Every structure is written in C-alpha cells, then in structure tokens.
C-alpha cells in the first residue's frame, strides 16, 4: 500500500496501528530522503564543494591577477579561455594552449554526476519543504518519469536514484583523487 493513499483515507480506512505495523507500506519520498536527506545531504554538499574547489580557486586567483589598466602591453587571454585550458589540460601548462590531459575525462564524468546529484538534492528538498508546509504526504512516485520544461526525458526518478546510489562512492573517490592531483601540482614560490 502507498503511504499517500493510506494518509488520504478517512480514519485510516479502519486500519488499526497494529495492522499498519504488519503492512508493507511503500513511501517513495522516504526512499528518496534515504539517499539525499539528513547526513547524506551533508556528504553530497561536501563532495560538490570538493569537486568545485580547484576550479573556483583557479578562477578567483586568475581574476585577482587580471590587469584592468589600459595601455599595458602584457600578453593576456580571456578568463573563460584560461579556465577552459585549465580544465582541458588538467591544470598543467594551461598557459601554453590546449593539450588534452586524462583528467579532462574525470572532469566531464564528475560534472555530469554532480549535475545529477544537484537535480536529486533539489527534488528531495522541494518534497521535504512541501510536506512540511502542508503537513500531508506528497504525491510522488519513483516510477514517475522525470520531466524538463513539461517534456518527459525518458527515465524515471527511481532510475536516477539507483544510478546515483551506484556511483556515489565511486564518484567520491574520483573527486578526491582529482583534488589530490590538483593540490599536489608544483607551483613557483
């Protein structure tokens, strides 16, 4: 039985608490919260921060060194171009131009996974907020198709959750490895 259907019954449909304890009640919102609520929200946010830190640091440090004075004849490139070189080159020799490094594939995979993570975190938080505000169970099913701008995308919320659960620790290890790579790069003193 669905938790939403049970909550909508007048007087619980005559079902006692003892009967409910023996029932298999399906609650997709609770299942989503199991992967993205509570402590796991904190883990997801930490991994998002660790993933973004080297790239944000590069942009901030390059921006701080940018020259805004007119008339100076210093070789320079646009900040977006420097950032793209940094990502493609894995942080190595980005000043020399584009040189594809193996960490670029890690970046692409991490970027896609973190986009998935943000979508699922947002959905969980919206459902939690709605349930808190209404004090009623939210109508939600993991077998429901994910939509973007009113158009179905061809996969369900349950498939996204299973994909995320499978990749959660693999992604965490990849992000830590990538961060270690960036933090151990040699810099001039």
C-alpha positions as a Markdown table, in Angstrom:
| # | Residue | x | y | z |
|---|---|---|---|---|
| 1 | Unk | 0.0 | 0.0 | 0.0 |
| 2 | Unk | 1.2 | 3.6 | -0.8 |
| 3 | Unk | 1.7 | 5.9 | 2.2 |
| 4 | Unk | -0.1 | 8.7 | 0.4 |
| 5 | Unk | -3.2 | 6.5 | -0.2 |
| 6 | Unk | -3.2 | 5.4 | 3.5 |
| 7 | Unk | -2.9 | 9.0 | 4.7 |
| 8 | Unk | -5.8 | 10.1 | 2.5 |
| 9 | Unk | -8.2 | 7.6 | 3.9 |
| 10 | Unk | -10.7 | 8.9 | 6.4 |
| 11 | Unk | -9.9 | 7.4 | 9.8 |
| 12 | Unk | -7.2 | 5.4 | 8.1 |
| 13 | Unk | -9.8 | 3.3 | 6.4 |
| 14 | Unk | -10.5 | 1.4 | 9.6 |
| 15 | Unk | -6.9 | 0.1 | 9.7 |
| 16 | Unk | -5.5 | 0.0 | 13.2 |
| 17 | Unk | -2.0 | 0.8 | 14.2 |
| 18 | Unk | -1.3 | -2.8 | 14.8 |
| 19 | Unk | -2.4 | -3.7 | 11.3 |
| 20 | Unk | -0.3 | -0.9 | 9.8 |
| 21 | Unk | 2.8 | -2.2 | 11.6 |
| 22 | Unk | 2.3 | -5.5 | 9.8 |
| 23 | Unk | 1.7 | -3.9 | 6.4 |
| 24 | Unk | 4.3 | -3.2 | 3.7 |
| 25 | Unk | 3.8 | 0.5 | 3.2 |
| 26 | Unk | 5.6 | 2.0 | 0.2 |
| 27 | Unk | 6.8 | 5.6 | 0.7 |
| 28 | Unk | 8.8 | 6.8 | -2.3 |
| 29 | Unk | 9.5 | 10.2 | -0.6 |
| 30 | Unk | 11.1 | 8.4 | 2.3 |
| 31 | Unk | 13.2 | 6.3 | -0.1 |
| 32 | Unk | 14.4 | 9.4 | -1.8 |
| 33 | Unk | 15.2 | 11.0 | 1.5 |
| 34 | Unk | 17.2 | 8.0 | 2.5 |
| 35 | Unk | 19.6 | 8.7 | -0.3 |
| 36 | Unk | 19.5 | 12.5 | -0.2 |
| 37 | Unk | 18.2 | 13.6 | 3.2 |
| 38 | Unk | 19.9 | 14.1 | 6.6 |
| 39 | Unk | 23.5 | 13.2 | 6.8 |
| 40 | Unk | 23.8 | 12.2 | 3.2 |
| 41 | Unk | 22.8 | 15.8 | 2.2 |
| 42 | Unk | 25.9 | 16.9 | 4.0 |
| 43 | Unk | 28.0 | 14.3 | 2.2 |
| 44 | Unk | 26.7 | 15.3 | -1.1 |
| 45 | Unk | 27.3 | 19.0 | -0.4 |
| 46 | Unk | 30.9 | 18.2 | 0.8 |
| 47 | Unk | 31.6 | 16.2 | -2.4 |
| 48 | Unk | 30.1 | 19.1 | -4.5 |
| 49 | Unk | 32.4 | 21.6 | -2.7 |
| 50 | Unk | 35.5 | 19.4 | -3.1 |
| 51 | Unk | 34.7 | 18.9 | -6.8 |
| 52 | Unk | 34.2 | 22.7 | -7.4 |
| 53 | Unk | 37.1 | 24.0 | -5.2 |
| 54 | Unk | 40.0 | 23.7 | -7.6 |
| 55 | Unk | 38.1 | 25.3 | -10.5 |
| 56 | Unk | 36.7 | 28.1 | -8.3 |
| 57 | Unk | 40.2 | 28.7 | -6.9 |
| 58 | Unk | 41.7 | 29.0 | -10.4 |
| 59 | Unk | 39.0 | 31.5 | -11.5 |
| 60 | Unk | 39.4 | 33.6 | -8.3 |
| 61 | Unk | 43.2 | 33.6 | -8.4 |
| 62 | Unk | 43.3 | 34.4 | -12.1 |
| 63 | Unk | 40.7 | 37.2 | -11.7 |
| 64 | Unk | 42.8 | 38.6 | -8.8 |
| 65 | Unk | 45.8 | 38.8 | -11.1 |
| 66 | Unk | 43.9 | 40.3 | -14.0 |
| 67 | Unk | 45.1 | 43.6 | -15.3 |
| 68 | Unk | 42.5 | 46.2 | -15.9 |
| 69 | Unk | 44.9 | 49.0 | -16.7 |
| 70 | Unk | 44.6 | 50.3 | -20.3 |
| 71 | Unk | 47.7 | 50.7 | -22.4 |
| 72 | Unk | 49.7 | 47.9 | -20.8 |
| 73 | Unk | 51.2 | 45.6 | -23.4 |
| 74 | Unk | 51.1 | 42.3 | -21.5 |
| 75 | Unk | 50.2 | 39.1 | -23.2 |
| 76 | Unk | 46.8 | 38.1 | -21.9 |
| 77 | Unk | 43.8 | 35.9 | -22.7 |
| 78 | Unk | 40.2 | 36.0 | -21.6 |
| 79 | Unk | 39.4 | 34.4 | -18.2 |
| 80 | Unk | 37.0 | 32.0 | -19.8 |
| 81 | Unk | 39.7 | 30.8 | -22.2 |
| 82 | Unk | 42.2 | 30.4 | -19.4 |
| 83 | Unk | 39.6 | 28.4 | -17.4 |
| 84 | Unk | 38.9 | 26.1 | -20.4 |
| 85 | Unk | 42.6 | 25.5 | -20.9 |
| 86 | Unk | 43.0 | 24.7 | -17.2 |
| 87 | Unk | 40.1 | 22.2 | -17.3 |
| 88 | Unk | 41.2 | 20.5 | -20.6 |
| 89 | Unk | 44.9 | 20.4 | -19.6 |
| 90 | Unk | 44.2 | 19.0 | -16.1 |
| 91 | Unk | 45.8 | 22.2 | -14.6 |
| 92 | Unk | 49.1 | 21.6 | -16.3 |
| 93 | Unk | 50.8 | 24.0 | -18.7 |
| 94 | Unk | 47.5 | 25.8 | -19.4 |
| 95 | Unk | 49.4 | 28.9 | -20.4 |
| 96 | Unk | 50.8 | 27.1 | -23.5 |
| 97 | Unk | 47.4 | 26.3 | -25.0 |
| 98 | Unk | 45.1 | 23.3 | -25.2 |
| 99 | Unk | 46.7 | 20.0 | -24.5 |
| 100 | Unk | 44.2 | 17.2 | -23.7 |
| 101 | Unk | 45.1 | 15.6 | -20.3 |
| 102 | Unk | 43.5 | 12.4 | -18.9 |
| 103 | Unk | 41.9 | 14.3 | -16.0 |
| 104 | Unk | 39.6 | 16.0 | -18.5 |
| 105 | Unk | 37.6 | 12.8 | -18.8 |
| 106 | Unk | 37.4 | 12.7 | -15.0 |
| 107 | Unk | 36.2 | 16.3 | -15.1 |
| 108 | Unk | 33.4 | 15.5 | -17.6 |
| 109 | Unk | 32.3 | 12.4 | -15.6 |
| 110 | Unk | 32.3 | 14.4 | -12.3 |
| 111 | Unk | 30.4 | 17.3 | -13.9 |
| 112 | Unk | 27.7 | 15.0 | -15.2 |
| 113 | Unk | 27.4 | 13.1 | -12.0 |
| 114 | Unk | 27.3 | 16.3 | -9.9 |
| 115 | Unk | 24.6 | 17.7 | -12.2 |
| 116 | Unk | 22.6 | 14.5 | -11.4 |
| 117 | Unk | 23.3 | 15.0 | -7.7 |
| 118 | Unk | 22.1 | 18.6 | -7.8 |
| 119 | Unk | 18.8 | 17.5 | -9.5 |
| 120 | Unk | 18.1 | 14.8 | -6.9 |
| 121 | Unk | 19.1 | 17.0 | -4.0 |
| 122 | Unk | 16.8 | 19.8 | -5.3 |
| 123 | Unk | 13.8 | 17.3 | -5.8 |
| 124 | Unk | 14.3 | 15.9 | -2.2 |
| 125 | Unk | 14.4 | 19.4 | -0.7 |
| 126 | Unk | 11.3 | 20.5 | -2.6 |
| 127 | Unk | 9.4 | 17.4 | -1.5 |
| 128 | Unk | 10.5 | 17.9 | 2.1 |
| 129 | Unk | 9.5 | 21.5 | 2.1 |
| 130 | Unk | 6.1 | 20.7 | 0.6 |
| 131 | Unk | 5.4 | 18.0 | 3.1 |
| 132 | Unk | 6.5 | 20.3 | 6.0 |
| 133 | Unk | 4.3 | 23.2 | 4.7 |
| 134 | Unk | 1.2 | 21.1 | 4.0 |
| 135 | Unk | 1.7 | 18.6 | 6.8 |
| 136 | Unk | 0.5 | 16.0 | 4.3 |
| 137 | Unk | 2.3 | 13.3 | 2.4 |
| 138 | Unk | 3.5 | 14.5 | -1.1 |
| 139 | Unk | 2.2 | 12.8 | -4.2 |
| 140 | Unk | 5.4 | 11.4 | -5.6 |
| 141 | Unk | 6.5 | 8.1 | -7.2 |
| 142 | Unk | 9.9 | 6.9 | -8.1 |
| 143 | Unk | 8.4 | 5.3 | -11.1 |
| 144 | Unk | 7.3 | 8.7 | -12.3 |
| 145 | Unk | 9.1 | 10.0 | -15.4 |
| 146 | Unk | 11.4 | 12.9 | -15.0 |
| 147 | Unk | 10.3 | 16.0 | -16.9 |
| 148 | Unk | 12.1 | 19.1 | -18.0 |
| 149 | Unk | 10.0 | 22.1 | -19.2 |
| 150 | Unk | 7.0 | 19.8 | -19.2 |
| 151 | Unk | 8.5 | 17.2 | -21.5 |
| 152 | Unk | 9.4 | 13.7 | -20.3 |
| 153 | Unk | 13.1 | 12.8 | -20.5 |
| 154 | Unk | 12.7 | 9.0 | -20.9 |
| 155 | Unk | 13.8 | 7.9 | -17.5 |
| 156 | Unk | 12.3 | 7.7 | -14.0 |
| 157 | Unk | 13.2 | 9.2 | -10.7 |
| 158 | Unk | 13.9 | 5.7 | -9.5 |
| 159 | Unk | 16.4 | 5.1 | -12.2 |
| 160 | Unk | 18.2 | 8.4 | -11.3 |
| 161 | Unk | 18.3 | 7.3 | -7.6 |
| 162 | Unk | 19.7 | 3.9 | -8.5 |
| 163 | Unk | 22.3 | 5.4 | -10.8 |
| 164 | Unk | 23.3 | 7.8 | -8.1 |
| 165 | Unk | 23.5 | 5.1 | -5.4 |
| 166 | Unk | 25.7 | 3.0 | -7.6 |
| 167 | Unk | 28.1 | 5.9 | -8.5 |
| 168 | Unk | 28.1 | 7.7 | -5.1 |
| 169 | Unk | 31.3 | 6.2 | -3.6 |
| 170 | Unk | 33.0 | 5.8 | -7.0 |
| 171 | Unk | 32.4 | 9.4 | -7.7 |
| 172 | Unk | 33.6 | 10.4 | -4.2 |
| 173 | Unk | 36.9 | 8.6 | -4.7 |
| 174 | Unk | 37.3 | 10.1 | -8.2 |
| 175 | Unk | 36.8 | 13.6 | -6.9 |
| 176 | Unk | 39.2 | 13.1 | -4.0 |
| 177 | Unk | 41.8 | 11.6 | -6.5 |
| 178 | Unk | 41.3 | 14.6 | -8.9 |
| 179 | Unk | 41.5 | 17.1 | -6.0 |
| 180 | Unk | 44.7 | 15.4 | -4.8 |
| 181 | Unk | 46.1 | 15.7 | -8.3 |
| 182 | Unk | 45.4 | 19.5 | -8.3 |
| 183 | Unk | 46.6 | 20.1 | -4.8 |
| 184 | Unk | 50.0 | 18.3 | -5.4 |
| 185 | Unk | 50.9 | 20.3 | -8.5 |
| 186 | Unk | 54.1 | 22.2 | -8.2 |
| 187 | Unk | 53.8 | 25.9 | -8.1 |
| 188 | Unk | 56.5 | 28.6 | -8.2 |
| 189 | Unk | 57.5 | 30.1 | -4.9 |
